[in-house]
């Protein structure tokens, strides 16, 4: 099992909606994947799962607290393959690759 981390750029001033780090595990995933991220502030977020053509195959939402957060994505019904997981919180967008087996 592997975990990948991507870092986001911090935006100073009025746009303090940044996600500091984004991880997704297990890698590769089966029927469930966990998105783990750290947030600088509370607020709503959206997780979008894109196939390699760019089609959105799953969309989920939640509310983040300050610090570490996790969100479980049910992958039942998602075909095996490579996907891009996108986390949107405020003005920040982070992306990480997800492999579904």
Residue pairs with C-beta under 8 A, 6 or more apart in sequence:
1 25
1 26
1 27
2 27
3 23
3 24
3 25
3 27
4 23
4 24
4 27
4 96
4 97
5 21
5 22
5 23
5 96
6 21
6 22
6 94
6 95
6 96
7 20
7 21
8 18
8 19
8 20
8 21
8 22
8 92
8 94
9 18
10 18
10 20
10 40
11 17
11 18
11 91
11 92
15 90
15 91
16 40
16 41
16 90
17 40
17 41
17 43
17 89
17 90
17 91
17 92
18 39
18 40
18 89
18 90
18 92
19 37
19 38
19 39
19 40
19 45
19 87
19 89
19 92
19 94
20 37
20 38
20 39
20 40
21 37
21 38
22 35
22 36
22 37
22 87
22 94
22 96
23 35
23 36
23 37
23 96
24 33
24 34
24 35
24 36
24 85
24 96
24 98
25 33
25 34
25 36
26 33
26 34
27 98
27 99
28 99
28 100
28 101
29 75
29 98
29 99
29 100
29 101
30 75
30 100
30 101
31 74
31 75
31 76
32 72
32 73
32 74
32 75
33 72
33 73
33 75
33 85
33 98
33 100
34 70
34 71
34 72
34 73
35 47
35 70
35 71
35 72
35 73
35 85
35 87
36 68
36 69
36 70
37 64
37 68
37 69
37 70
37 87
37 89
37 94
38 67
38 68
38 69
39 45
39 64
39 65
39 66
39 67
39 69
39 89
40 66
41 66
42 63
42 64
42 65
42 66
43 63
43 64
43 89
43 90
44 61
44 62
44 63
44 64
44 89
45 61
45 62
45 63
45 64
45 71
45 87
45 88
45 89
46 59
46 60
46 61
46 87
46 88
46 89
47 58
47 59
47 60
47 61
47 62
47 71
47 73
47 85
47 86
47 87
47 88
48 56
48 58
48 59
48 85
48 86
48 88
49 56
49 57
49 58
49 59
49 73
49 78
49 83
49 84
49 85
49 86
49 98
50 56
50 57
50 83
50 84
50 85
50 86
51 57
51 81
51 83
52 81
52 82
52 83
52 84
57 78
57 83
58 73
58 75
58 78
60 71
60 73
62 69
62 71
64 89
73 85
75 100
78 100
79 100
80 100
80 101
81 99
81 100
82 97
82 98
82 99
82 100
83 97
83 98
83 99
83 100
84 95
84 96
84 97
84 98
85 95
85 96
85 97
85 98
86 93
86 94
86 95
87 93
87 94
87 95
87 96
